Amino acid sequence: MHDNCIHIENLSKCYDGADFYSLNEISFSILKGEKFGLLGPNGAGKTTLISILCGIFSQSAGEVFYWNNNSKVDFNEIKSNIGYVPQDYAFYQELTPIQNLEYFGALYNLSSTLINERTKSVLKVLGLSDVANKRIETFSGGMKRRVNLAIGVIHKPKVLFLDEPTVGVDVQSKVAILKFLNELNLQGTTIIYTSHHLEEAQEFCNRIALIDSGEIIVNGEINDLLQSNQSKDLKHLFIKLTGEEYRD
């Protein structure tokens, strides 16, 4: 029996002024140490869900529990254990990678010694040591993605949320990012990953939840879901369950 990392119970979200629910009474669990894929079409509710799980937004109803704790989560207490790498770049482009990591490391109350140590380590692993003192605004898209990732893990979170971590990058950067994420996971980091790259998701994730129109359609181990839905791969399953019409 695996311990829960996150348990979500009857979670709903309706934004102020909206006439529909972005999330509608969803329930599922994410296990400690797994690579969990949160997949769905545009507008399905993925980013809303991640934002609630990170404490950025509050839910309209339902509960989120962390680490088998049955009491309501206090994000002020656990935020140092959560890492979030958004789809949009979340750094200061006019600064260098080192300056950004020093700034964000300080936000997590890391000591200057620890920030220096972890900055050197993560930049080396992500192939950014040679540009550590160059302004990020001069970087390629793949390099910026890797800086985004470095910032999200500078404090060594127990749980890492990734929103489209490899979008718009070259093959080399994609390989480097996924290798780094797999190594983090082997060290015990639970990873919650969302992407439209379904082949990548199928290769990377242990389990997935497929969300559409704010509801969980399926949830479980990929091979089990493919077999029970008679689908040859995740792309086929995705289209079968969410349809082929355009999403805006």
N, C-alpha and C positions, 0 to 999 in steps of 0.2 A: 504493500500500500504506500502510495506516494503522498507526501505532504503537499498541501496547497500553498502556492505562492500568493495567488489572488483568488478570491471567491466572489462572484458577482451574483446578486440575488434580486430579481424583479426590478432591474435598473431601467429607469425611464428618464427621458430628457425632452422637454418642450421649451424652446427658446421664447423669450418675451415677445409677444406680438405674433408668434407663429400660430397657424391653425392646424398644425400636424405635429406629431411626435418624431423627433430625430432618432430617438431610441424608445422602443416600446416593450417594457417588461422583459428584458433579456436576463438570462441566468446561465452561467457556466463557470468552470474553474480552470485556472492555469496552474500547472504543477511546478514545484521547485525544480530548477535546473533544466527545464526543457526549452526548446526553441519553438515558440507558439506563433503560428501565422494567423493574422486577422485580415481576412480577405473579403472583397466585395466591390461592386461597381462604384463609380463616382456618386457621391451623395448618399451612400448607403448608411453612413453613420460611424464609419471607422475612426475618423479623426476626433469626432465628438466623444466617442468612447475612450480613446486614448487620453484625451484632455481631462476627462473625469477621473480616470485611473491615476493620473499624475497630480491631481488636485488643482488643475488650472481652472476648470469649470466645476460647478456643483450640480448634482443631479436634481431632477424634479421629484423623483421618488425612487425607492429601492435602496440597497446598501452595497458597499464595497468593503470586503474584509481582506486584510493582509496577514500572511504567515499563520494560518490556522487560529487567528485571534477572533473571538466571537464578538468583540466590542467594536463600536463604530471607529473607523480609521481616523487618526489625527495626522493630517499631512504635514503639519509643522514638526511633528516628531519623527516622521519617516522620510522626509524629503532628501536627507543626506544619503539615503539608501536607494534613491531612484535616479536614473539617468534618462534623459529624453533628447533624442536627436530628431528634430523636426524636418519636414520636407524642405521648408524654406531655410536659407542660410541664417544661422543665429550666432553671428560674430561681428566684430568691427573690422570691416574690410580695409580701413586705412591703417590698421595696426598689423603687427607681425603675429605669426602663430604663437611665439613665446609670450608676447604681451597679452594676447587673448587668454592663453592658458593661465597666466599669472593672475589675471583679473577674475576669471571664472573660478579658479582654484581658491582664491581669497573669499569669494562668495560662499563657498562651502566650508569656510573656516579652516582650511588646510594651512599648516605651517609653511613658511617660505622654503624650508629645507625639503619638505615633502613635495611641494609644488615643483621645485627645481628637479627633484629626483624623478617624479612621475612625468613631467614635461619631456625630459630627455628620453625617457623610456618609450612613451607613446609616440613621439615624433619619429623615433628610430624605427619602431615596428611598422608604422604607417608610411615609411619612406619619405619623410618630410624634414629630416635633419639638415639637409643641404640648403633648404629654403626657410629655416627656422627664424631667421632675422630679416626676411623680406616681407614687404607689405602684401597682404593677401589679395588686394585688388588686382595684382598682376598675375594671379594664379589661374590655371586652367580649371574647368568645371570639376574634373576628377580630384584635383588637389584640394579644392574648396570643400568637396564632400568629405574628404579625409580629415580636414581641419574640423569640420562640423562634428564628426565622429569623435575626434580626440577630445573636444570640449565636453562631449556628453559622457565620457568615461574617466575624466581626470580624477574624480573622487572615488573611483572603484565602486560603482553602485552594485547592489545585490540584484536589482531589477533594471533592465535596459529596454526602453521603448524606442523603436525605430520606425519612422514614417517615411517610406520610400528611400532607403539609405543609398541605393545605387542608381537612382534616376539620373539619366543624362550623362553617365560617365563612360569612359572607354573601357575596353575589356580588361586591360591591366589593372586599372583602379578597382574594377568590380571584383576581380580575383583577390586583390590585396585586402579589400574591405571584408569580403566573406571569410577569407582565411583568418583575419584578425578576430572576427566575430565568433568563429568556431573555437578559436583558442580561448577567448573570454568565457564561452559557454563551458568548455572543459574545466575551467578553473572554478566553476560554480555559479556563474552569472545566469540568471533566468532572462531570456530574451523574448520580447513581444515584438513581432515584425509585421509590418503591413507593406504591401507592394502590389503593383499591377503586373509584375514580371512573374507569371505563374510557373514557368519552368524553373526559375530560380527558387521560388517558394517551395516547390515540390522537392527540390534537391536539398534545401536548407532546413526546412521545418520538420519537427517530429509530429506535431498535431496542428490542426487548423480549426477555426470557426469561420464559416461563410455567412456574412451579414448582408442583408438587402432590405431596403426600406425600413431600417431601424429594427429589424428582427433577425434572430439567428435562424438560418435555414438548416444548416447541418453543423455538427461539431464532433470531432473525434480524430483518430489516427488516419493519416492520408490513405494508406493501403486499404483499410477497412471501408472508408467512404467511397473509394473508387470501385471496390468490389460490390458493395451493396447498391450502388447507383449505376452499375454496369458501364463505367467510364474508363477509357484507356489511359487518361492522364488528367491532371488538375484543370487544364484548359477546357477539356471536353466536359468535365463535371461542372465547371463554372458556367459555361454557356447553357448546359442542360438545365441548371437550376435557376439561373437568373435571366435567361432569354437572350435574344440577339438584338433587341432594339437599342437605339442610341441612348446614352445617358449624358446629361449635361451637368 
